[in-house]
Amino acid sequence: MAKHPSTDTPAPQTGDGDGAAPKVGKGAPTPTRAEREAARKRPLVPNDRKEAARQARAKSAEARERARLGLAAGDEKYLPARDRGPQKKYVRDYIDARFSIGEILIPVMFAVIVLTFVPSYEVQTIGIFALWAFFLVSIVDVIILGFVLQRKLAAKFGADKVERVRWYAAMRALQLRPLRLPKPQVKRGRYPA
């Protein structure tokens, strides 16, 4: 005949008796469905809506700041799709390493605007013609840069895997160096390998 455990032995204690949290895992009773649902429930509207909104704004501002710093640093996770990939990084580093004539296009345009306020017709005409000449030289520089970059990318990554980067390179080369995003990661003259 099988022996039944005696009922006079005390049951093991699961806590210290004053409402301690129930044991989880083996040796603890499986929680009922109602207990599991109650543990999962959260109020739809928090008790303190102003504090919840303040916390949400702070969390959102922190995420935006992290994304802004990541973009400026060139972190691949925070870059937009147009800036991602090893070829785009190579293009950025190559452009940042060289001096482009288009970098000073915006200051030249500003100088021409100032010259248009001079009452002399000759000064205004010379300023406009100088601006157009500078603009044409910048376009020629960007076109040459596009051909050079296509050749360098074909040599580095293979001719069949080269992306179209001429427009991307032109837009970066025409920006002032301090205003570029992602920020330049290389110093002038430090061309990528």
C-alpha positions in Angstrom: 0.0 0.0 0.0 1.3 3.5 -0.9 2.2 5.8 1.9 0.5 9.1 2.1 2.4 12.0 3.4 1.5 12.9 6.9 -0.7 15.9 7.3 0.9 16.9 10.6 4.1 18.3 9.0 4.1 22.1 8.5 3.9 23.4 4.9 7.0 25.3 3.7 6.8 29.1 4.0 6.9 31.1 0.7 7.6 34.4 2.3 7.9 36.1 5.7 4.1 36.1 6.1 3.4 39.8 5.8 2.3 40.1 2.2 5.6 39.3 0.5 5.6 38.8 -3.3 4.7 35.3 -4.3 7.5 33.0 -5.7 7.9 32.8 -9.4 9.0 29.8 -11.3 9.2 26.2 -10.1 7.8 25.6 -6.6 5.2 28.4 -6.9 1.6 28.0 -8.0 0.8 29.0 -11.6 -0.9 32.4 -11.5 -4.5 32.5 -12.7 -5.5 34.2 -15.8 -7.1 37.0 -13.8 -3.9 37.6 -11.9 -1.8 37.8 -15.1 -4.3 40.2 -16.7 -4.3 42.4 -13.6 -0.5 42.5 -13.6 -0.5 43.6 -17.3 -3.1 46.3 -17.0 -2.0 49.9 -17.2 -4.3 52.9 -17.1 -5.1 54.5 -20.4 -4.7 57.9 -19.0 -2.0 58.4 -16.3 -3.1 59.9 -12.9 -0.9 63.0 -13.4 -1.3 64.0 -17.1 0.9 67.0 -16.8 3.8 65.0 -15.4 3.3 62.3 -18.0 3.4 64.9 -20.8 6.5 66.5 -19.3 8.2 63.2 -19.2 7.2 62.4 -22.8 8.6 65.8 -24.0 11.8 65.2 -22.1 12.2 61.7 -23.6 11.4 63.0 -27.1 13.9 65.9 -26.7 16.6 63.5 -25.5 16.0 61.2 -28.5 16.2 64.2 -30.9 19.4 65.4 -29.4 20.9 61.9 -29.6 19.9 61.8 -33.3 21.3 65.2 -34.0 24.6 64.4 -32.4 24.7 61.0 -34.2 24.0 62.7 -37.6 26.7 65.3 -37.0 29.2 62.6 -36.0 28.4 60.5 -39.1 27.0 57.6 -37.1 25.5 55.2 -39.7 22.4 54.5 -37.5 21.3 58.1 -37.5 22.1 59.0 -41.2 19.3 59.5 -43.7 19.1 56.9 -46.5 20.9 59.2 -49.0 24.0 59.4 -46.8 24.4 55.7 -45.9 26.8 53.2 -47.2 30.6 52.9 -47.7 30.6 54.6 -51.1 28.9 57.7 -49.7 31.3 57.8 -46.8 34.2 57.6 -49.2 32.7 60.5 -51.2 32.2 62.6 -48.1 35.8 62.0 -46.9 37.2 62.7 -50.4 35.3 66.0 -50.7 36.1 67.1 -47.2 39.8 66.4 -47.8 40.0 68.8 -50.8 39.3 72.4 -51.3 36.4 73.0 -53.7 35.9 76.4 -55.4 32.2 76.1 -54.8 32.8 76.3 -51.0 33.1 80.0 -51.2 30.2 80.5 -53.7 27.9 81.7 -51.0 30.3 84.4 -49.6 30.9 85.6 -53.2 27.1 85.8 -53.8 26.8 87.8 -50.6 29.6 90.2 -51.7 27.8 90.7 -55.1 24.6 91.6 -53.3 26.5 94.2 -51.3 28.0 95.5 -54.5 24.6 96.0 -56.0 24.0 98.7 -53.3 26.9 100.7 -54.7 25.4 103.5 -56.8 27.9 103.0 -59.6 26.6 101.1 -62.6 30.1 99.9 -63.6 30.7 98.3 -60.1 27.3 96.6 -60.2 28.0 95.2 -63.7 31.5 94.0 -62.8 30.1 92.3 -59.7 27.4 90.5 -61.7 29.8 89.3 -64.4 32.3 88.2 -61.7 29.6 86.2 -60.0 28.6 84.4 -63.3 32.2 83.7 -64.0 32.7 82.3 -60.5 29.6 80.2 -60.9 30.7 78.7 -64.2 34.2 77.9 -62.7 32.4 76.2 -59.8 30.3 74.1 -62.1 33.3 73.0 -64.1 35.1 72.1 -60.8 32.1 70.0 -59.7 31.9 68.2 -63.1 35.6 67.3 -62.9 35.1 66.2 -59.3 32.3 63.8 -60.4 34.4 62.1 -63.1 37.3 61.8 -60.6 35.1 60.3 -57.9 33.5 57.8 -60.4 36.9 56.6 -61.4 38.2 56.3 -57.8 35.0 54.5 -56.7 35.3 52.0 -59.6 38.9 51.3 -58.6 38.0 50.8 -54.9 34.6 49.1 -55.0 34.6 47.6 -58.5 33.2 49.0 -61.7 29.9 47.1 -61.5 29.1 48.2 -57.9 29.5 52.0 -58.3 26.5 54.0 -57.3 25.5 57.3 -58.9 27.2 59.8 -56.6 27.8 62.8 -58.8 24.9 64.9 -57.6 25.6 63.9 -54.0 29.2 65.0 -54.4 28.3 68.2 -56.1 25.8 69.3 -53.4 28.4 68.6 -50.7 31.2 70.3 -52.6 29.1 73.5 -53.0 28.4 73.8 -49.3 30.5 75.8 -46.8 32.6 73.3 -44.9 31.3 74.2 -41.4 27.7 73.8 -42.6 28.0 70.3 -44.0 26.1 67.4 -42.4 27.4 65.0 -41.5 30.3 67.1 -40.2 33.7 66.6 -41.9 35.5 63.6 -40.4 38.8 64.2 -42.1 41.2 67.1 -42.2 42.2 68.9 -45.4 44.7 66.9 -47.4 43.8 63.6 -45.7 42.3 61.7 -48.7 40.7 58.3 -48.1 42.7 55.2 -49.2 
